[in-house]
Amino acid sequence: MDIKSFLHVKLDVADLERSLEFYYGILGFKKLVRYELNNGGVIEQVSPNGLPPAIELWYEPPFKGLKNDRLHIALEVEDVFSTIKRLEDKGVLIERKPFRIGHEIIAFIRDPDGYIIEINGNDPSNIIGERLDGGPRKTNRKDI
């Protein structure tokens, strides 16, 4: 099997315009492509930079809702704390405030259809391994 790349993940949405406002207006995503379906449905692919891989927002009535509340998408940001503050100020539901795990800081939000989105960034004070600036190695592990 010669898989060349990962292209997109599909999310069924109840209200396409509401979802587009969230992904474009709040998260700052850009459009890759839009398809109008014969049955009145619409597919629009969005991503942070307008290139694949993308999230495929698929509106096709009737919306059946979430099947798996553990499914989530992860997005990398420069500063998790300021990103969560900005999203909170815009009324985005914060599912879990930022917390540290290993070398990462992560938080969880929900999109308008209830999908979980992980907001993820590196914790520069907790990197295990060599630092890019050549400084001393730091870790939260007690055994090394």
Steps between C-alpha positions, in 0.01 A plus 500: 500500500643838398324760712622842391342728761220565746237726340212571738270387777121534463280664763123498454358840594145608585536861379769563240496881532542479879790256454664721235474802730678299770777355281553816289399779736627368832778254412618687187487199266501537121293323233647224284195401298120505508263253335125544459317166512190418292293437814560849643797396706833680500856387566764759586860414584687738732850512651724744686702584187261416215693181415441132581458330732161652571184469700210417271184665632215297354146636517239254381163484670395337715788556743539187713720646774814369662562129520825513700560767763867400532589581139703819474711713269833641622630843393847633578536858621791712617350590841220283640418735789451813286312301234257362758452847650424644153256216423333534839457875440323414172255274680650164399417216739818401685465129576823483706735783597871476407705237680848352462567145387858401421651769279160632390240742623154403383143619540170394347223707344178408319387613158135598433399137438667375818814354342800513730803696378833463679709818514860385532839666543843422635586595856842666463571461873442125488675371187673166541811485285736760361386859479524671164686796651773272643401575860484240776248221470187537713250237597219437744615142548664427835685189382737666252 
